[in-house]
């Protein structure tokens, strides 16, 4: 019996670090374990990367191109997409991605099953973003089914209205691995703990949609409340197209150097999250549709304080593992941080219900969709 062949398309893949990348990595590698042949087509976003390689059983094909903002223009992509779609049984596009048009187009021409994973809306405040969303709508029109993280995100934001019958809700696959001694020691040394200090952690890319500056606005209020705290920012700060924003955050860190430390990329999120008293996720943009790091934190017993926005609110709302605050409201964020820090991690650990975020079930749902006739 021939293996089922699945082609997955996205702009950035390993070693790029983002929630979307980790999502696809986990999906692809677990499908391979289920005896499904998986190929990934993506950009060659770093010069040092190989055009073709096998990563933990996944065949990765990269296309070179010219960087344009956060995207990459890849002139030869349509031709590689043509060759790969013809040899595949199922095509899985991950949006946002301009080049997904070609995967969808060839899937339609060669009558291949097309499953679109719609991660987030790209925005509509510029001509380029409007064009990107038009392309995404065409891809969704060609799709057999559209996977979304939560229906709350698409429905409450008024998205994909013409495609509601195609929607399938699957929680993002997330896996946590215990930290070893070296990983644990790395975080301990970077944070430089002080006695009885509460750690407010942020884990993610240093990029504008994360709205990290809102965390800094809570510092005066937390000081007045007599909270002994430190804010620790973890995650990559070499994000393409975010250089000016990263400079802004660096200036704020310098201003509040007694209360804030940035530790950069980390080897294992678990080593960091277990040391936090709470995780804060202040994103205010529709580019954030779920906030996967919240579930990672909760699995480590760490509560989350997140913006009360469609999609993003689901992990806290359904698990009870934290608090939600009003969008862009630094005072409400500060209030919720005080609430979580005073009630403590044990209070939230008793409430957390994380069964709905079982990554194995998410992979099984994908397998079912890919293999069904």
C-alpha positions in Angstrom: 0.0 0.0 0.0 1.4 3.4 -1.1 1.9 6.0 1.5 -0.4 9.1 1.4 1.6 12.1 0.3 1.0 15.4 2.0 2.5 18.7 0.8 2.6 21.5 3.3 3.2 25.1 2.2 4.2 28.1 4.4 6.5 31.0 4.0 8.9 30.4 7.0 9.9 27.0 8.3 12.6 25.7 10.7 15.0 27.1 11.8 12.7 30.2 11.8 11.2 30.6 15.3 7.5 31.5 15.6 4.2 30.0 16.8 3.2 29.2 13.3 6.5 27.5 12.5 6.4 25.4 15.6 2.8 24.5 14.8 3.7 23.2 11.3 6.9 21.4 12.6 4.9 19.4 15.1 2.2 18.6 12.6 4.6 17.5 9.9 6.8 15.4 12.1 3.9 13.7 13.8 2.3 12.9 10.4 5.5 11.2 9.4 5.3 9.0 12.6 1.8 8.0 11.3 3.4 6.6 8.1 2.4 9.6 6.0 5.0 11.0 3.5 5.3 14.7 4.2 7.0 17.4 2.1 7.3 21.1 3.1 7.8 23.9 0.6 9.0 27.2 2.0 11.4 30.1 1.6 15.1 30.0 1.8 15.0 32.8 4.4 18.6 32.6 5.3 21.5 32.3 2.9 23.2 29.5 4.9 20.1 27.2 4.6 20.1 24.3 2.1 17.7 24.2 -0.8 16.7 20.7 0.1 17.2 18.6 3.3 15.4 16.0 5.5 14.6 17.2 9.0 13.3 14.5 11.4 11.7 12.6 8.5 10.2 15.6 6.8 11.5 16.5 3.3 12.0 20.3 3.2 12.3 22.2 -0.1 13.3 25.8 0.0 13.0 28.5 -2.6 15.3 31.5 -2.8 14.0 35.0 -3.3 14.1 38.7 -2.5 13.0 40.0 0.9 10.1 42.5 0.9 9.1 43.6 4.3 8.2 40.5 6.3 7.6 38.6 3.1 9.8 37.0 0.4 9.3 37.3 -3.4 10.2 33.9 -4.9 10.1 34.0 -8.7 10.7 30.2 -9.1 8.1 29.2 -6.5 5.2 28.5 -9.1 7.4 26.0 -10.9 8.4 24.0 -7.8 4.8 24.2 -6.5 3.7 22.7 -9.8 6.1 19.8 -9.6 5.3 19.1 -5.9 1.5 19.4 -6.2 1.4 16.9 -9.1 3.1 14.3 -6.9 1.0 14.9 -3.8 -2.4 13.5 -2.7 -3.2 16.4 -0.3 -2.0 20.0 -0.2 -2.1 21.9 3.1 -1.6 25.7 2.8 -0.8 27.8 5.9 -2.0 31.4 5.7 -0.9 34.2 5.8 1.2 33.4 2.7 1.1 35.1 -0.7 2.7 32.1 -2.5 -0.1 29.9 -1.3 -2.0 31.0 -4.4 0.2 28.8 -6.5 -0.4 25.7 -4.3 -4.1 26.4 -4.4 -4.1 27.0 -8.2 -2.2 23.9 -9.1 -4.4 21.9 -6.6 -7.4 23.0 -8.5 -5.9 22.2 -11.9 -4.8 18.7 -10.9 -7.8 18.0 -8.7 -5.8 17.5 -5.5 -7.5 17.8 -2.1 -6.7 21.3 -0.7 -6.9 21.9 3.1 -6.2 25.5 4.1 -5.1 26.3 7.7 -6.1 29.9 8.3 -4.0 31.2 11.2 -4.9 34.9 11.1 -6.1 37.9 9.2 -3.3 40.0 7.8 -4.8 43.4 8.2 -6.4 45.9 5.8 -4.7 49.2 6.4 -2.6 49.3 3.2 -3.0 48.5 -0.5 -0.5 45.6 -0.2 -2.4 44.0 2.7 -5.7 44.3 0.9 -4.1 42.5 -2.1 -2.8 39.8 0.2 -6.2 39.2 1.7 -7.8 39.0 -1.7 -5.2 36.3 -2.6 -6.1 34.5 0.7 -9.8 34.7 -0.2 -9.1 33.1 -3.5 -7.1 30.3 -1.8 -10.1 29.7 0.6 -12.4 29.6 -2.4 -10.4 26.8 -3.8 -10.2 24.9 -0.5 -12.1 21.8 0.4 -11.9 22.6 4.1 -10.5 25.4 6.2 -8.9 24.7 9.5 -9.1 27.5 12.1 -7.7 27.6 15.7 -11.0 28.8 17.0 -14.3 29.8 15.4 -14.5 32.5 18.0 -11.6 34.3 16.2 -13.1 34.2 12.7 -16.8 34.8 13.6 -16.3 37.6 16.1 -13.9 39.3 13.7 -16.3 38.9 10.8 -13.8 36.8 8.8 -14.4 34.0 6.2 -18.1 34.8 6.1 -18.5 33.2 2.7 -16.7 30.0 3.7 -18.4 29.1 7.1 -19.5 25.7 5.9 -15.9 24.8 5.2 -14.6 25.6 8.6 -13.1 23.0 10.9 -12.0 24.0 14.4 -8.7 22.3 15.6 -6.7 23.6 18.5 -3.1 24.3 17.6 -0.8 21.3 18.3 1.6 22.1 21.1 4.0 19.8 22.8 6.0 20.6 26.0 9.2 18.8 26.9 10.8 18.9 30.3 13.9 21.0 30.7 17.2 19.4 31.4 19.7 20.7 34.0 21.6 22.8 31.4 18.5 24.4 30.1 17.3 25.1 33.6 20.7 26.6 34.6 20.7 28.8 31.6 17.5 30.5 32.6 18.5 30.8 36.2 21.7 32.6 35.3 20.0 34.9 32.8 17.2 36.0 35.1 19.4 36.6 38.2 16.6 35.9 40.7 16.3 38.0 43.9 14.7 36.8 47.1 10.9 36.7 47.0 10.8 38.3 43.6 7.7 37.7 41.4 8.6 36.9 37.8 6.2 38.4 35.1 7.3 36.7 31.9 6.8 37.4 28.2 7.7 34.8 25.6 7.5 35.6 22.0 8.9 37.6 19.1 9.8 41.2 19.8 7.4 42.6 17.2 4.8 45.3 17.1 1.7 43.2 17.1 2.7 41.8 20.5 2.2 45.3 22.0 5.0 44.8 24.5 5.1 48.4 25.5 1.9 48.0 27.4 3.7 45.8 29.9 6.0 48.8 30.7 3.0 51.0 31.3 2.0 48.8 34.3 5.3 49.3 36.1 4.4 52.5 38.1 1.1 51.0 39.2 2.8 47.7 40.3 5.4 49.7 42.2 2.6 51.6 44.1 1.0 48.3 45.0 4.2 47.2 46.7 4.7 44.2 44.4 8.3 42.9 44.4 8.5 41.9 40.7 10.7 41.6 37.7 9.6 41.6 34.1 11.5 39.2 31.9 11.3 39.3 28.1 12.3 36.1 26.3 12.3 35.4 22.6 14.0 36.4 19.4 14.7 40.0 18.8 16.0 39.7 15.2 12.5 39.6 13.6 12.5 40.7 10.0 10.8 44.1 9.5 10.7 45.0 13.2 14.0 46.8 13.7 12.5 50.1 14.6 10.1 48.5 17.1 12.9 46.5 18.7 14.9 49.8 19.2 11.8 51.3 20.9 11.6 48.3 23.3 15.3 48.5 24.0 14.9 52.2 25.0 12.1 51.2 27.4 14.3 48.5 28.9 17.0 51.0 29.5 14.6 53.3 31.2 13.3 50.6 33.5 16.5 48.6 33.8 15.9 47.9 37.5 12.6 46.2 36.7 13.1 44.7 33.2 15.5 42.2 31.7 15.6 40.8 28.2 17.2 37.3 27.9 16.7 36.7 24.1 16.2 33.3 22.5 16.0 30.3 24.9 16.6 26.6 24.2 13.5 25.2 25.9 10.4 27.3 26.7 9.5 25.0 29.7 12.7 26.0 31.5 11.6 29.7 31.3 7.8 29.2 31.9 8.2 27.1 35.0 10.2 29.9 36.6 7.5 32.6 35.9 4.8 33.4 38.4 2.6 34.5 35.5 2.9 34.9 31.7 1.6 38.1 30.1 0.3 38.2 26.5 -0.6 41.9 25.7 -1.1 41.5 21.9 -3.6 43.9 20.4 -3.6 42.9 16.7 -5.7 40.5 14.7 -2.4 38.8 13.7 -2.7 37.1 17.1 -5.5 34.5 16.8 -4.8 32.3 19.7 -1.5 32.8 21.7 -0.2 29.3 21.8 2.4 30.2 24.4 -0.5 30.5 27.0 -1.2 26.8 26.8 2.5 26.0 27.1 2.6 28.2 30.2 -0.5 26.5 31.7 1.0 23.1 31.1 3.9 24.3 33.3 1.5 25.3 36.0 1.9 29.0 35.2 -1.2 31.2 34.8 -1.6 33.6 31.9 -2.8 37.2 31.7 -4.0 37.8 28.2 -5.9 40.4 26.1 -9.6 39.7 26.0 -9.8 39.5 22.2 -11.5 36.9 20.0 -9.4 33.7 19.7 -6.8 34.9 22.2 -9.2 34.7 25.1 -10.1 31.0 24.5 -7.1 29.4 26.4 -7.9 31.3 29.6 -11.7 31.3 29.2 -11.9 27.5 28.6 -9.2 26.4 31.0 -9.6 28.8 33.9 -5.8 29.2 33.9 -5.5 32.9 34.3 -7.1 36.3 33.8 -8.2 38.4 30.8 -7.8 42.2 30.6 -9.3 44.9 28.3 -7.5 45.6 25.1 -4.9 48.4 25.3 -5.9 49.1 28.9 -2.7 49.2 30.9 -4.5 49.9 34.2 -6.7 46.8 33.8 -3.6 44.8 32.8 -1.9 45.9 36.0 -5.0 45.0 38.1 -5.1 41.5 36.6 -1.3 41.1 37.2 -1.8 42.0 40.8 -4.7 39.6 41.1 -2.7 36.7 39.7 0.4 37.4 41.6 -1.4 37.7 44.9 -3.6 34.6 44.4 -0.5 32.7 43.4 0.2 29.8 40.9 -1.3 27.1 43.1 -4.7 28.8 43.0 -4.8 28.7 39.2 -3.3 25.2 39.0 -6.3 23.8 40.9 -8.6 25.4 38.3 -6.8 24.6 35.1 -8.6 22.3 32.6 -6.3 21.5 29.7 -7.8 18.4 28.2 -9.1 20.3 25.2 -5.5 21.2 24.3 -4.2 17.7 23.7 -1.8 18.0 20.8 -2.2 14.3 19.9 -5.9 14.8 19.3 -5.1 17.8 17.1 -2.8 15.7 14.9 -5.4 12.9 14.8 -8.0 15.4 13.5 -5.7 16.5 10.8 -4.9 12.9 9.8 -8.7 12.3 9.6 -9.2 15.3 7.3 -6.3 14.4 5.1 -7.2 10.8 4.6 -11.0 11.0 4.3 -12.4 10.6 0.8 
